[in-house]
Amino acid sequence: MALVRRAVLADAAGIAAAHVASWESTYGDILPEAFLAARSESVRLAFWTDILAENEPAVFVFVACLEDGSVCGFASGGAGELYS
């Protein structure tokens, strides 16, 4: 069973990996390979590190974690909108 909790800075790498994997599985047969390749884990890691480090109260990020603590999913949003 997964535990859902508010994300912390240490979750950035797990969120980045889940983000890239979700794009690949969802859009792999739809979008050009070069477009998906540009959404690398390193690019997403920088993005999520910035988001989580800002600790902006108007933005929320939650993670779903497995029993071992690894991130298996995430959600982010703010101001009545789900971003990802």
TASUL-V134640 format. One record per residue. N is the residue number from 1. RES is the residue in three letters. PSI is psi in degrees with one decimal (* if undefined). D_FIRST is the distance of its C-alpha to the first C-alpha in Angstrom with 1 decimal. Layout:
n=N res=RES psi=PSI d_first=D_FIRST
n=N res=RES psi=PSI d_first=D_FIRST
//
This chain:
n=1 res=MET psi=142.2 d_first=0.0
n=2 res=ALA psi=146.6 d_first=3.8
n=3 res=LEU psi=131.5 d_first=6.7
n=4 res=VAL psi=130.6 d_first=9.8
n=5 res=ARG psi=166.4 d_first=13.1
n=6 res=ARG psi=137.6 d_first=16.7
n=7 res=ALA psi=149.2 d_first=17.6
n=8 res=VAL psi=167.8 d_first=20.1
n=9 res=LEU psi=-36.3 d_first=22.7
n=10 res=ALA psi=-12.8 d_first=20.9
n=11 res=ASP psi=-6.1 d_first=18.3
n=12 res=ALA psi=-44.2 d_first=21.2
n=13 res=ALA psi=-41.6 d_first=21.0
n=14 res=GLY psi=-39.7 d_first=17.3
n=15 res=ILE psi=-43.1 d_first=18.1
n=16 res=ALA psi=-44.0 d_first=21.2
n=17 res=ALA psi=-43.7 d_first=19.7
n=18 res=ALA psi=-37.4 d_first=17.2
n=19 res=HIS psi=-49.1 d_first=20.2
n=20 res=VAL psi=-44.1 d_first=22.5
n=21 res=ALA psi=-38.0 d_first=20.2
n=22 res=SER psi=-38.9 d_first=19.7
n=23 res=TRP psi=-44.3 d_first=23.5
n=24 res=GLU psi=-43.4 d_first=24.2
n=25 res=SER psi=-32.9 d_first=22.1
n=26 res=THR psi=-42.6 d_first=23.3
n=27 res=TYR psi=5.5 d_first=26.8
n=28 res=GLY psi=-34.9 d_first=27.7
n=29 res=ASP psi=1.9 d_first=30.1
n=30 res=ILE psi=-46.4 d_first=31.4
n=31 res=LEU psi=153.5 d_first=32.4
n=32 res=PRO psi=144.3 d_first=34.7
n=33 res=GLU psi=-39.1 d_first=33.3
n=34 res=ALA psi=-37.2 d_first=35.2
n=35 res=PHE psi=-45.6 d_first=33.6
n=36 res=LEU psi=-36.8 d_first=30.1
n=37 res=ALA psi=-28.7 d_first=31.3
n=38 res=ALA psi=-14.1 d_first=32.4
n=39 res=ARG psi=57.2 d_first=28.8
n=40 res=SER psi=162.8 d_first=28.1
n=41 res=GLU psi=-35.2 d_first=25.4
n=42 res=SER psi=-37.9 d_first=28.3
n=43 res=VAL psi=-45.2 d_first=29.4
n=44 res=ARG psi=-35.0 d_first=26.0
n=45 res=LEU psi=-45.3 d_first=25.5
n=46 res=ALA psi=-42.6 d_first=28.8
n=47 res=PHE psi=-51.6 d_first=27.9
n=48 res=TRP psi=-32.1 d_first=24.6
n=49 res=THR psi=-44.6 d_first=26.2
n=50 res=ASP psi=-45.8 d_first=29.0
n=51 res=ILE psi=-48.6 d_first=26.8
n=52 res=LEU psi=-31.2 d_first=24.7
n=53 res=ALA psi=-31.4 d_first=27.9
n=54 res=GLU psi=-32.5 d_first=29.8
n=55 res=ASN psi=41.4 d_first=27.5
n=56 res=GLU psi=120.1 d_first=29.1
n=57 res=PRO psi=-22.9 d_first=28.3
n=58 res=ALA psi=-7.7 d_first=28.8
n=59 res=VAL psi=133.4 d_first=26.0
n=60 res=PHE psi=146.7 d_first=22.3
n=61 res=VAL psi=124.4 d_first=19.6
n=62 res=PHE psi=149.6 d_first=15.9
n=63 res=VAL psi=150.8 d_first=13.2
n=64 res=ALA psi=126.9 d_first=9.5
n=65 res=CYS psi=144.1 d_first=8.6
n=66 res=LEU psi=173.7 d_first=6.6
n=67 res=GLU psi=-29.9 d_first=7.1
n=68 res=ASP psi=1.5 d_first=10.7
n=69 res=GLY psi=-5.4 d_first=11.3
n=70 res=SER psi=143.7 d_first=12.1
n=71 res=VAL psi=128.3 d_first=12.2
n=72 res=CYS psi=-4.0 d_first=10.8
n=73 res=GLY psi=168.4 d_first=12.4
n=74 res=PHE psi=163.6 d_first=14.9
n=75 res=ALA psi=143.3 d_first=17.2
n=76 res=SER psi=153.6 d_first=20.7
n=77 res=GLY psi=-170.6 d_first=23.6
n=78 res=GLY psi=160.1 d_first=26.3
n=79 res=ALA psi=49.3 d_first=29.2
n=80 res=GLY psi=15.0 d_first=27.6
n=81 res=GLU psi=136.8 d_first=26.6
n=82 res=LEU psi=118.2 d_first=23.5
n=83 res=TYR psi=-48.6 d_first=24.5
n=84 res=SER psi=* d_first=21.7
//
